[in-house]
């Protein structure tokens, strides 16, 4: 494990409330191939109760974390560097990794573990991992503008684009 890991108080895993309909919706909607043999967990199982050879993936990883299988190369580099399996990443951890990758791509920057580590540190809680902000990172935008204060784009009569503030 990497030396920068922070620990939060550990506790027992809660029994999860599964929804078989949602499980089927995810496996069909995200086109899990039959050879993956995705299985709906049994009653009273926790995320740690996956049978041998199986991993637990959370619905939030797919629905809110925008996770897709197979995982991206960047995700594989993150998991390899920090030394834990994807089944141990919490949904908020997945969101942080995906968000970082999206921001890098938007700015035409290659996402790397080294760049990721500048902003985030590994945190473990209840046997699962996520990434918290590094305390030493200076916040760039302390007072985000109200969305109503931002200029709205629209077309002008000449066919060009102008904002609503007249520029």
N, CA and C atoms as a LAMMPS dump frame, in Angstrom:
ITEM: TIMESTEP
0
ITEM: NUMBER OF ATOMS
501
ITEM: BOX BOUNDS ff ff ff
-5.0000000000000000e+02 5.0000000000000000e+02
-5.0000000000000000e+02 5.0000000000000000e+02
-5.0000000000000000e+02 5.0000000000000000e+02
ITEM: ATOMS id mol type element x y z
1 1 1 N 0.833 -1.172 0
2 1 2 C 0 0 0
3 1 3 C 0.878 1.236 0
4 2 1 N 0.397 2.302 -0.532
5 2 2 C 1.128 3.55 -0.661
6 2 3 C 1.146 4.28 0.67
7 3 1 N 2.255 4.952 0.963
8 3 2 C 2.447 5.6 2.26
9 3 3 C 1.499 6.75 2.534
10 4 1 N 0.842 7.299 1.533
11 4 2 C 0.004 8.474 1.744
12 4 3 C -1.424 8.142 2.18
13 5 1 N -1.743 6.897 2.355
14 5 2 C -3.102 6.489 2.689
15 5 3 C -3.534 7.056 4.04
16 6 1 N -4.74 7.599 4.076
17 6 2 C -5.347 8.047 5.328
18 6 3 C -6.346 6.991 5.769
19 7 1 N -6.545 6.864 7.063
20 7 2 C -7.494 5.892 7.602
21 7 3 C -8.642 6.631 8.283
22 8 1 N -9.833 6.16 8.076
23 8 2 C -10.978 6.591 8.84
24 8 3 C -11.407 5.412 9.694
25 9 1 N -12.264 5.663 10.642
26 9 2 C -12.688 4.6 11.559
27 9 3 C -13.324 3.441 10.797
28 10 1 N -12.86 2.25 11.112
29 10 2 C -13.396 1.04 10.499
30 10 3 C -14.631 0.574 11.266
31 11 1 N -15.511 -0.095 10.582
32 11 2 C -16.691 -0.651 11.222
33 11 3 C -17.188 -1.83 10.419
34 12 1 N -18.187 -2.534 10.91
35 12 2 C -18.698 -3.691 10.183
36 12 3 C -19.416 -3.242 8.905
37 13 1 N -19.375 -4.1 7.902
38 13 2 C -20.088 -3.802 6.666
39 13 3 C -21.573 -3.989 6.877
40 14 1 N -22.333 -3.072 6.339
41 14 2 C -23.788 -3.18 6.431
42 14 3 C -24.3 -4.161 5.391
43 15 1 N -25.394 -4.833 5.721
44 15 2 C -26.071 -5.669 4.738
45 15 3 C -26.73 -4.72 3.75
46 16 1 N -26.496 -4.963 2.477
47 16 2 C -27.009 -4.07 1.458
48 16 3 C -28.415 -4.467 1.032
49 17 1 N -29.19 -3.467 0.661
50 17 2 C -30.539 -3.721 0.145
51 17 3 C -30.43 -3.786 -1.371
52 18 1 N -30.549 -4.985 -1.892
53 18 2 C -30.392 -5.194 -3.322
54 18 3 C -31.725 -5.041 -4.027
55 19 1 N -31.678 -4.678 -5.295
56 19 2 C -32.865 -4.544 -6.13
57 19 3 C -32.617 -5.353 -7.401
58 20 1 N -33.276 -6.515 -7.49
59 20 2 C -33.021 -7.409 -8.618
60 20 3 C -33.4 -6.769 -9.943
61 21 1 N -34.462 -5.977 -9.954
62 21 2 C -34.854 -5.303 -11.194
63 21 3 C -33.773 -4.361 -11.69
64 22 1 N -33.177 -3.61 -10.772
65 22 2 C -32.104 -2.691 -11.15
66 22 3 C -30.87 -3.47 -11.605
67 23 1 N -30.577 -4.587 -10.929
68 23 2 C -29.456 -5.434 -11.323
69 23 3 C -29.637 -5.894 -12.776
70 24 1 N -30.83 -6.358 -13.114
71 24 2 C -31.097 -6.826 -14.472
72 24 3 C -31.047 -5.677 -15.476
73 25 1 N -31.531 -4.525 -15.054
74 25 2 C -31.487 -3.343 -15.915
75 25 3 C -30.035 -2.952 -16.22
76 26 1 N -29.175 -3.004 -15.22
77 26 2 C -27.764 -2.654 -15.426
78 26 3 C -27.078 -3.684 -16.323
79 27 1 N -27.266 -4.967 -16.028
80 27 2 C -26.58 -5.994 -16.82
81 27 3 C -27.045 -5.995 -18.277
82 28 1 N -28.316 -5.704 -18.51
83 28 2 C -28.81 -5.63 -19.896
84 28 3 C -28.461 -4.287 -20.532
85 29 1 N -28.694 -3.202 -19.794
86 29 2 C -28.454 -1.867 -20.333
87 29 3 C -26.999 -1.592 -20.657
88 30 1 N -26.09 -2.158 -19.872
89 30 2 C -24.663 -1.957 -20.114
90 30 3 C -24.051 -3.134 -20.864
91 31 1 N -24.918 -4.012 -21.348
92 31 2 C -24.542 -5.118 -22.231
93 31 3 C -23.438 -6.008 -21.663
94 32 1 N -23.661 -6.491 -20.447
95 32 2 C -22.714 -7.452 -19.869
96 32 3 C -22.787 -8.724 -20.695
97 33 1 N -21.684 -9.19 -21.254
98 33 2 C -21.73 -10.432 -22.032
99 33 3 C -22.015 -11.632 -21.123
100 34 1 N -22.678 -12.651 -21.644
101 34 2 C -23.007 -13.829 -20.834
102 34 3 C -21.793 -14.486 -20.186
103 35 1 N -20.632 -14.432 -20.842
104 35 2 C -19.442 -15.083 -20.278
105 35 3 C -18.957 -14.425 -18.989
106 36 1 N -19.429 -13.212 -18.682
107 36 2 C -19.086 -12.591 -17.4
108 36 3 C -19.865 -13.232 -16.254
109 37 1 N -20.957 -13.886 -16.575
110 37 2 C -21.758 -14.603 -15.576
111 37 3 C -22.077 -13.728 -14.356
112 38 1 N -22.579 -12.506 -14.632
113 38 2 C -22.943 -11.588 -13.543
114 38 3 C -24.028 -12.239 -12.689
115 39 1 N -23.875 -12.145 -11.377
116 39 2 C -24.814 -12.793 -10.456
117 39 3 C -25.427 -11.793 -9.501
118 40 1 N -26.714 -11.97 -9.292
119 40 2 C -27.438 -11.164 -8.308
120 40 3 C -27.107 -11.715 -6.921
121 41 1 N -26.707 -10.847 -5.984
122 41 2 C -26.314 -11.345 -4.65
123 41 3 C -27.487 -11.925 -3.867
124 42 1 N -27.159 -12.818 -2.978
125 42 2 C -28.17 -13.447 -2.142
126 42 3 C -28.634 -12.548 -1.007
127 43 1 N -29.726 -12.924 -0.413
128 43 2 C -30.286 -12.171 0.703
129 43 3 C -29.292 -12.143 1.872
130 44 1 N -29.18 -11.019 2.526
131 44 2 C -28.313 -10.79 3.688
132 44 3 C -26.822 -10.789 3.351
133 45 1 N -26.453 -10.716 2.071
134 45 2 C -25.043 -10.643 1.722
135 45 3 C -24.558 -9.196 1.807
136 46 1 N -23.275 -9.047 2.104
137 46 2 C -22.653 -7.73 2.078
138 46 3 C -21.779 -7.646 0.828
139 47 1 N -21.218 -6.473 0.593
140 47 2 C -20.346 -6.294 -0.567
141 47 3 C -19.106 -7.177 -0.481
142 48 1 N -18.758 -7.63 0.704
143 48 2 C -17.574 -8.475 0.887
144 48 3 C -17.864 -9.96 0.661
145 49 1 N -19.108 -10.319 0.373
146 49 2 C -19.503 -11.724 0.255
147 49 3 C -19.503 -12.272 -1.171
148 50 1 N -18.767 -11.652 -2.074
149 50 2 C -18.731 -12.157 -3.446
150 50 3 C -18.118 -13.556 -3.447
151 51 1 N -18.68 -14.476 -4.245
152 51 2 C -18.112 -15.828 -4.308
153 51 3 C -16.692 -15.799 -4.876
154 52 1 N -15.906 -16.834 -4.639
155 52 2 C -14.551 -16.897 -5.195
156 52 3 C -14.575 -16.695 -6.716
157 53 1 N -13.683 -15.853 -7.2
158 53 2 C -13.611 -15.577 -8.63
159 53 3 C -14.506 -14.438 -9.085
160 54 1 N -15.296 -13.86 -8.183
161 54 2 C -16.209 -12.77 -8.511
162 54 3 C -15.796 -11.507 -7.765
163 55 1 N -16.243 -10.375 -8.28
164 55 2 C -16.013 -9.104 -7.605
165 55 3 C -17.351 -8.395 -7.422
166 56 1 N -17.405 -7.51 -6.451
167 56 2 C -18.599 -6.702 -6.226
168 56 3 C -18.419 -5.372 -6.925
169 57 1 N -19.388 -4.996 -7.73
170 57 2 C -19.418 -3.672 -8.333
171 57 3 C -20.729 -3.016 -7.937
172 58 1 N -20.67 -1.761 -7.543
173 58 2 C -21.846 -1.055 -7.056
174 58 3 C -22.626 -0.415 -8.196
175 59 1 N -23.941 -0.407 -8.061
176 59 2 C -24.774 0.218 -9.085
177 59 3 C -24.4 1.686 -9.267
178 60 1 N -24.024 2.366 -8.175
179 60 2 C -23.649 3.775 -8.283
180 60 3 C -22.413 3.976 -9.163
181 61 1 N -21.542 2.976 -9.24
182 61 2 C -20.386 3.095 -10.122
183 61 3 C -20.855 3.29 -11.559
184 62 1 N -21.897 2.581 -11.941
185 62 2 C -22.411 2.663 -13.302
186 62 3 C -23.35 3.857 -13.487
187 63 1 N -24.266 4.043 -12.528
188 63 2 C -25.311 5.047 -12.697
189 63 3 C -24.855 6.468 -12.38
190 64 1 N -24.007 6.635 -11.368
191 64 2 C -23.547 7.975 -11.026
192 64 3 C -22.056 8.185 -11.274
193 65 1 N -21.291 7.112 -11.284
194 65 2 C -19.851 7.233 -11.495
195 65 3 C -19.434 7.144 -12.948
196 66 1 N -20.399 6.885 -13.842
197 66 2 C -20.137 6.772 -15.273
198 66 3 C -19.079 5.704 -15.576
199 67 1 N -19.044 4.67 -14.765
200 67 2 C -18.101 3.574 -14.957
201 67 3 C -18.61 2.641 -16.046
202 68 1 N -17.694 2.139 -16.858
203 68 2 C -18.025 1.175 -17.897
204 68 3 C -16.994 0.061 -17.873
205 69 1 N -17.44 -1.101 -18.276
206 69 2 C -16.543 -2.238 -18.424
207 69 3 C -16.31 -2.469 -19.906
208 70 1 N -15.133 -2.839 -20.305
209 70 2 C -13.937 -2.968 -19.488
210 70 3 C -13.449 -1.601 -19.01
211 71 1 N -12.711 -1.603 -17.916
212 71 2 C -12.216 -0.362 -17.313
213 71 3 C -11.179 0.297 -18.228
214 72 1 N -11.014 1.608 -18.071
215 72 2 C -10.053 2.343 -18.888
216 72 3 C -8.626 2.065 -18.423
217 73 1 N -7.689 2.39 -19.277
218 73 2 C -6.281 2.235 -18.944
219 73 3 C -5.905 3.121 -17.749
220 74 1 N -6.448 4.342 -17.717
221 74 2 C -6.152 5.239 -16.61
222 74 3 C -6.625 4.635 -15.29
223 75 1 N -7.811 4.052 -15.28
224 75 2 C -8.319 3.404 -14.062
225 75 3 C -7.399 2.261 -13.655
226 76 1 N -6.936 1.489 -14.619
227 76 2 C -6.016 0.386 -14.314
228 76 3 C -4.717 0.907 -13.7
229 77 1 N -4.215 2.038 -14.207
230 77 2 C -2.989 2.629 -13.641
231 77 3 C -3.216 3.086 -12.203
232 78 1 N -4.376 3.69 -11.921
233 78 2 C -4.709 4.14 -10.558
234 78 3 C -4.748 2.928 -9.619
235 79 1 N -5.474 1.889 -10.017
236 79 2 C -5.611 0.695 -9.174
237 79 3 C -4.258 0.025 -8.955
238 80 1 N -3.452 -0.047 -9.995
239 80 2 C -2.132 -0.673 -9.869
240 80 3 C -1.24 0.136 -8.929
241 81 1 N -1.231 1.44 -9.093
242 81 2 C -0.364 2.273 -8.256
243 81 3 C -0.738 2.151 -6.779
244 82 1 N -2.034 2.244 -6.482
245 82 2 C -2.462 2.218 -5.085
246 82 3 C -2.581 0.808 -4.521
247 83 1 N -2.574 -0.203 -5.387
248 83 2 C -2.523 -1.585 -4.941
249 83 3 C -3.808 -2.137 -4.355
250 84 1 N -4.961 -1.74 -4.897
251 84 2 C -6.201 -2.367 -4.464
252 84 3 C -7.054 -2.696 -5.677
253 85 1 N -8.01 -3.581 -5.463
254 85 2 C -8.87 -4.081 -6.526
255 85 3 C -10.058 -3.152 -6.72
256 86 1 N -10.563 -3.085 -7.931
257 86 2 C -11.675 -2.2 -8.246
258 86 3 C -12.906 -2.476 -7.378
259 87 1 N -13.061 -3.703 -6.92
260 87 2 C -14.216 -4.033 -6.078
261 87 3 C -14.116 -3.372 -4.709
262 88 1 N -12.955 -2.826 -4.368
263 88 2 C -12.769 -2.146 -3.081
264 88 3 C -12.878 -0.626 -3.198
265 89 1 N -13.167 -0.114 -4.407
266 89 2 C -13.311 1.324 -4.575
267 89 3 C -14.764 1.718 -4.334
268 90 1 N -14.959 2.74 -3.533
269 90 2 C -16.307 3.218 -3.26
270 90 3 C -16.813 4.033 -4.453
271 91 1 N -18.139 4.153 -4.6
272 91 2 C -18.668 4.976 -5.695
273 91 3 C -18.118 6.403 -5.708
274 92 1 N -17.999 7.097 -4.548
275 92 2 C -17.406 8.439 -4.618
276 92 3 C -15.954 8.425 -5.112
277 93 1 N -15.229 7.355 -4.816
278 93 2 C -13.861 7.241 -5.326
279 93 3 C -13.842 7.128 -6.839
280 94 1 N -14.775 6.34 -7.368
281 94 2 C -14.891 6.182 -8.812
282 94 3 C -15.222 7.512 -9.471
283 95 1 N -16.121 8.265 -8.86
284 95 2 C -16.512 9.557 -9.418
285 95 3 C -15.293 10.484 -9.487
286 96 1 N -14.484 10.487 -8.435
287 96 2 C -13.294 11.352 -8.433
288 96 3 C -12.351 10.984 -9.579
289 97 1 N -12.118 9.71 -9.775
290 97 2 C -11.198 9.269 -10.828
291 97 3 C -11.759 9.633 -12.198
292 98 1 N -13.029 9.347 -12.413
293 98 2 C -13.652 9.649 -13.713
294 98 3 C -13.688 11.153 -13.963
295 99 1 N -14.031 11.931 -12.944
296 99 2 C -14.093 13.387 -13.087
297 99 3 C -12.714 13.947 -13.443
298 100 1 N -11.695 13.464 -12.768
299 100 2 C -10.336 13.905 -13.067
300 100 3 C -9.995 13.597 -14.529
301 101 1 N -10.324 12.395 -14.974
302 101 2 C -10.024 12.01 -16.355
303 101 3 C -10.785 12.902 -17.333
304 102 1 N -12.064 13.17 -17.064
305 102 2 C -12.854 14.026 -17.954
306 102 3 C -12.259 15.431 -18.035
307 103 1 N -11.849 15.976 -16.88
308 103 2 C -11.253 17.32 -16.885
309 103 3 C -9.942 17.352 -17.663
310 104 1 N -9.129 16.331 -17.486
311 104 2 C -7.883 16.262 -18.254
312 104 3 C -8.173 16.222 -19.749
313 105 1 N -9.09 15.359 -20.144
314 105 2 C -9.417 15.233 -21.572
315 105 3 C -9.973 16.543 -22.125
316 106 1 N -10.811 17.226 -21.349
317 106 2 C -11.394 18.495 -21.779
318 106 3 C -10.3 19.528 -22.057
319 107 1 N -9.245 19.494 -21.247
320 107 2 C -8.15 20.452 -21.392
321 107 3 C -6.988 19.905 -22.232
322 108 1 N -7.228 18.793 -22.938
323 108 2 C -6.227 18.167 -23.809
324 108 3 C -4.951 17.811 -23.051
325 109 1 N -5.135 17.308 -21.833
326 109 2 C -4.028 16.863 -20.987
327 109 3 C -4.182 15.359 -20.79
328 110 1 N -3.094 14.646 -20.912
329 110 2 C -3.133 13.201 -20.676
330 110 3 C -3.254 12.938 -19.174
331 111 1 N -4.298 12.215 -18.736
332 111 2 C -4.407 11.924 -17.304
333 111 3 C -3.361 10.895 -16.883
334 112 1 N -2.654 11.184 -15.802
335 112 2 C -1.648 10.258 -15.279
336 112 3 C -1.819 10.136 -13.772
337 113 1 N -1.276 9.084 -13.221
338 113 2 C -1.308 8.881 -11.771
339 113 3 C -0.573 10.029 -11.08
340 114 1 N 0.55 10.442 -11.636
341 114 2 C 1.338 11.517 -11.023
342 114 3 C 0.515 12.801 -10.926
343 115 1 N -0.189 13.142 -11.975
344 115 2 C -1.032 14.354 -11.946
345 115 3 C -2.189 14.175 -10.969
346 116 1 N -2.788 12.999 -10.968
347 116 2 C -3.9 12.705 -10.06
348 116 3 C -3.472 12.897 -8.605
349 117 1 N -2.28 12.398 -8.282
350 117 2 C -1.768 12.477 -6.908
351 117 3 C -1.502 13.909 -6.452
352 118 1 N -1.337 14.838 -7.377
353 118 2 C -1.167 16.243 -6.998
354 118 3 C -2.411 16.793 -6.311
355 119 1 N -3.575 16.259 -6.672
356 119 2 C -4.844 16.788 -6.178
357 119 3 C -5.521 15.911 -5.125
358 120 1 N -5.28 14.594 -5.176
359 120 2 C -6.034 13.664 -4.329
360 120 3 C -5.119 12.756 -3.515
361 121 1 N -5.644 12.306 -2.387
362 121 2 C -4.963 11.314 -1.564
363 121 3 C -5.921 10.159 -1.303
364 122 1 N -5.364 8.98 -1.128
365 122 2 C -6.135 7.774 -0.883
366 122 3 C -6.628 7.754 0.558
367 123 1 N -7.903 7.43 0.725
368 123 2 C -8.51 7.32 2.052
369 123 3 C -9.233 5.979 2.129
370 124 1 N -9.081 5.305 3.26
371 124 2 C -9.744 4.015 3.474
372 124 3 C -10.803 4.194 4.556
373 125 1 N -12 3.668 4.288
374 125 2 C -13.1 3.751 5.242
375 125 3 C -13.939 2.482 5.12
376 126 1 N -14.114 1.785 6.219
377 126 2 C -14.922 0.563 6.268
378 126 3 C -14.473 -0.47 5.239
379 127 1 N -13.181 -0.557 5.005
380 127 2 C -12.649 -1.549 4.077
381 127 3 C -12.682 -1.134 2.622
382 128 1 N -13.193 0.051 2.325
383 128 2 C -13.266 0.537 0.955
384 128 3 C -12.42 1.784 0.801
385 129 1 N -12.056 2.1 -0.436
386 129 2 C -11.159 3.211 -0.719
387 129 3 C -11.865 4.284 -1.53
388 130 1 N -11.49 5.513 -1.244
389 130 2 C -11.913 6.637 -2.068
390 130 3 C -10.801 7.667 -2.037
391 131 1 N -10.981 8.761 -2.741
392 131 2 C -9.935 9.778 -2.827
393 131 3 C -10.463 11.097 -2.296
394 132 1 N -9.723 11.641 -1.347
395 132 2 C -10.068 12.939 -0.782
396 132 3 C -9.125 14.004 -1.302
397 133 1 N -9.571 15.245 -1.196
398 133 2 C -8.718 16.362 -1.616
399 133 3 C -7.454 16.394 -0.775
400 134 1 N -6.359 16.698 -1.419
401 134 2 C -5.111 16.905 -0.705
402 134 3 C -5.203 18.256 -0.022
403 135 1 N -4.944 18.298 1.275
404 135 2 C -5.071 19.536 2.034
405 135 3 C -4.174 20.652 1.56
406 136 1 N -3.046 20.315 0.95
407 136 2 C -2.081 21.331 0.542
408 136 3 C -2.413 21.967 -0.804
409 137 1 N -3.434 21.456 -1.498
410 137 2 C -3.761 21.983 -2.812
411 137 3 C -4.527 23.289 -2.646
412 138 1 N -4.057 24.327 -3.327
413 138 2 C -4.708 25.629 -3.272
414 138 3 C -5.981 25.585 -4.115
415 139 1 N -7.063 26.073 -3.549
416 139 2 C -8.323 26.116 -4.281
417 139 3 C -8.242 27.215 -5.331
418 140 1 N -8.66 26.912 -6.526
419 140 2 C -8.569 27.862 -7.629
420 140 3 C -9.774 28.799 -7.641
421 141 1 N -10.951 28.267 -7.401
422 141 2 C -12.181 29.055 -7.466
423 141 3 C -12.85 29.014 -6.104
424 142 1 N -12.619 30.03 -5.3
425 142 2 C -13.158 30.052 -3.946
426 142 3 C -14.627 30.463 -3.907
427 143 1 N -15.025 31.377 -4.767
428 143 2 C -16.408 31.854 -4.812
429 143 3 C -16.963 31.632 -6.211
430 144 1 N -17.499 30.44 -6.478
431 144 2 C -17.999 30.185 -7.829
432 144 3 C -19.116 31.154 -8.183
433 145 1 N -19.165 31.614 -9.421
434 145 2 C -20.208 32.557 -9.817
435 145 3 C -21.575 31.89 -9.796
436 146 1 N -22.584 32.672 -9.524
437 146 2 C -23.954 32.21 -9.61
438 146 3 C -24.245 31.947 -11.078
439 147 1 N -24.918 30.866 -11.381
440 147 2 C -25.141 30.534 -12.794
441 147 3 C -25.948 31.604 -13.503
442 148 1 N -26.733 32.415 -12.764
443 148 2 C -27.525 33.484 -13.383
444 148 3 C -26.653 34.677 -13.757
445 149 1 N -25.437 34.755 -13.198
446 149 2 C -24.516 35.84 -13.516
447 149 3 C -23.67 35.544 -14.749
448 150 1 N -23.682 34.31 -15.204
449 150 2 C -22.871 33.936 -16.351
450 150 3 C -23.557 34.363 -17.643
451 151 1 N -22.78 34.78 -18.648
452 151 2 C -23.396 35.162 -19.925
453 151 3 C -23.999 33.941 -20.603
454 152 1 N -25.127 34.164 -21.252
455 152 2 C -25.771 33.082 -22.003
456 152 3 C -25.48 33.277 -23.481
457 153 1 N -25.117 32.198 -24.132
458 153 2 C -24.821 32.28 -25.566
459 153 3 C -26.107 32.221 -26.362
460 154 1 N -26.125 32.904 -27.474
461 154 2 C -27.261 32.883 -28.387
462 154 3 C -26.8 33.365 -29.746
463 155 1 N -27.638 33.244 -30.741
464 155 2 C -27.282 33.68 -32.094
465 155 3 C -27.737 35.115 -32.29
466 156 1 N -26.871 35.928 -32.955
467 156 2 C -27.291 37.285 -33.29
468 156 3 C -27.859 37.297 -34.705
469 157 1 N -28.338 38.435 -35.138
470 157 2 C -28.995 38.52 -36.459
471 157 3 C -28.049 38.205 -37.613
472 158 1 N -26.759 38.442 -37.434
473 158 2 C -25.804 38.172 -38.506
474 158 3 C -25.414 36.698 -38.568
475 159 1 N -25.973 35.886 -37.699
476 159 2 C -25.675 34.457 -37.717
477 159 3 C -24.518 34.066 -36.825
478 160 1 N -23.876 35.045 -36.19
479 160 2 C -22.775 34.747 -35.282
480 160 3 C -23.311 34.454 -33.887
481 161 1 N -22.416 34.206 -32.978
482 161 2 C -22.813 33.919 -31.598
483 161 3 C -22.476 35.123 -30.74
484 162 1 N -23.418 35.517 -29.923
485 162 2 C -23.209 36.627 -28.991
486 162 3 C -23.746 36.206 -27.635
487 163 1 N -23.275 36.868 -26.575
488 163 2 C -23.843 36.553 -25.267
489 163 3 C -24.917 37.571 -24.916
490 164 1 N -25.679 37.286 -23.862
491 164 2 C -26.822 38.12 -23.502
492 164 3 C -26.416 39.44 -22.878
493 165 1 N -25.13 39.639 -22.599
494 165 2 C -24.676 40.894 -21.995
495 165 3 C -24.234 41.884 -23.077
496 166 1 N -24.462 41.537 -24.327
497 166 2 C -24.226 42.471 -25.406
498 166 3 C -22.855 42.419 -26.064
499 167 1 N -22.027 41.443 -25.771
500 167 2 C -20.717 41.401 -26.429
501 167 3 C -20.695 40.409 -27.556
